Amino acid sequence: MTTRLSPNSFAQDRRQNIRLIVFAGLPGTGKSTIARSLALELGAVWLRIDSIERGVREAGVWRGSFDDAGYRAAYAVAEDNLRLGLNVLADAVNPWMLTRNAWRDVGLRVAVPVIEVEIICSDIEEHRRRVETRLDDTPNFSLPSWKEIIDRDYHQWDRAHIVIDTVGRSVPECLKHIRSFL
């Protein structure tokens, strides 16, 4: 006797432990470094808005401001992968409650928990030093200047979430703290 599982039943079985982990924070705080490491550790799909926007820009199909195009593409890809039963880690500035709520809506549609992590660097001078000395790890992508970062319209949170301050903490220490919530 052979038992056949449909792709949907396999994904439903896997979805029991699936999460959408959403990283937020200003550039230069250590967000992508930590997100990349956690995605590797969990075997999660890593969706980086910078990479999506770079790909669209290189394709030459988009001119001008991206507004929320990169985010919208990432929401769709996240939902597809969550439905497959894969953990997804979203890596974006997520400056407004609008973008944070959109990620939460993805989790609600797929019925998976959404874990929100804000990465900060509370020491202004350290944050500035990181921004001004970091290497561009994304080809054909220009990193924002310190002025662009401090002028960014980044809103405060209106709900509980995990906050990781990277000042004086190594990546493994930050990961350990995040894992305690998973």
N, C-alpha and C positions, 0 to 999 in steps of 0.2 A: 504494500500500500504506500502510495506516495502522497505526501502533503505538500501542497503548493501554496506559497505565500505570494500575495500580490505585492507590487511595489508599495502600495499605500499601507498595507498592514505592516510591512517591514519598517517603513518610516514611522508609523505610529508607535511601534515597539521601541524604536530608538529615541523617539521624542520625549520619553519619560524623563530623561536626564539632560535634555537639551536646554541651552540658555542662549539668550542674546545679551552679550556684554557690550555696553556702550561706553566708550571712553570720550571724555570731553576735556577741554582745557586749551589755554593759549599756546601758540607755537613756542618752542624752546623750553617747555616745562619738563620734558622727558616723556611725554605722552606716547609718541610712536615707538620709542625704544622699549618702554614697558609693555605696550600693546603687542608689539611684534614678539617679544619673549613669551608673553602669556599665550598668544595664539599658537606658537610652536609647542609649548608645554601641553596645551589642551588638544592639539590637533584640530584647532578651530579654523574656519574660513576667516581670513583677515581682510576686512574691507577698509581700505585707506582712501579717504576722499581725495587727498593730493594726487594719488596714483590714477584715480578715475578721471579727474580733471585734466591731468597731464595727457592721458591717452586720448581724450576727446580733442584737446588742443592740437596734438600731433597729427590727428586724423584730418585736421583742416576743415572739419564740418561745422565748426562753431566759431563765431567771431564775437568779440566783445566780452561782456560780463557773463559769468556762469550762473549768477544768482544762485538758485537752488538745484540746478540741473545735476550736478555731481551727487548731491544728497538723494535726489529722487531716484537716480540710477542705483545707488547703493541700497536704498530701501527695498527696491524690487529684487535685487540680487540676494539681499539678506533673507527676504521672505521665501524665495525659491529654495535656498539652502537650508533654512530652518524646516521647511516642509519635507525636505529629504532626510531630516533627522540629524543634521550637522550643527554643531555649535558655531555661532557667528560672533566675531568680535569686530565692532565698528570703531574706527579710529578717525575722529574728526574734531574740529574745534567745537562744534555744536554750541554756538554762542547764544542762542535764544531758546526760550522754552518751546517755541514753535518747532524747532528741529528736534529737541529732546522729546517732545510729545509725539512727533512723527515716528521716532524709533519705538517708543512705547506702544504706539498703535500697531506697528508691525508685530510686536510680541503678542499683543492681544488677539490679532487676527489669526495667528498661528497657535495660540494658547500655550506659549512658553514664557517662563519668567524672564524679566528684563532686569539686568543688574547695571546700575548706572555708576560710573566711576569718573570723578573729576580729578585731574592731575593738576596740581598747583606748584609753584615755586614761590614761597612766601618771602624770600630774600630778594628784593628788587635788584640789587647790584649783582647778585649771583645769576638771576634770570637774564639780566642784560648781558653779562659776560658770556653766558651760554649762547645767546642769540648771535652775538657778534663774533664768536669764535667757532661756531659749529660748521661742519662740512656738509655740503649738499649731497645727501645720499639718494636723491631722486633726479636722475638725468633729465636735462631740459626743463627744469623746474626752478624758478627763482625763489629763494627763501625770502620771507618778509623781513623788512628792516625792523630795528627796535622801535622806531617811531610808528611804523604801521601796526605793530603789535599793541603798543600802549594806546593808540588811537582807536583800536578795534572796538566795536559795539558789542561787548560781552556782558550779558545779563546775569544777575544773581539767580540762584536756584530758588524755587518755591516749594521744594519737597525734599524729603530725606534722600540722601545718596551717599556713596562712599567718597571720602576726600582723602587723597594721598598727597602729602607735601613731600616733594623730592629733595628738599634741602637737607643735606647731611645723611641721606639714605641712599644705599646702593640699590641697583635694580633687583637683586635677590631679596633684599629687605622689603622693597615695595611689593614684589610678587607675593611674598609670604603674607603680608598684610591683606592683600586682595584675596588670596586663597582662603583666608579665615572667614570670608563672607560667602564663599562659594560652597 
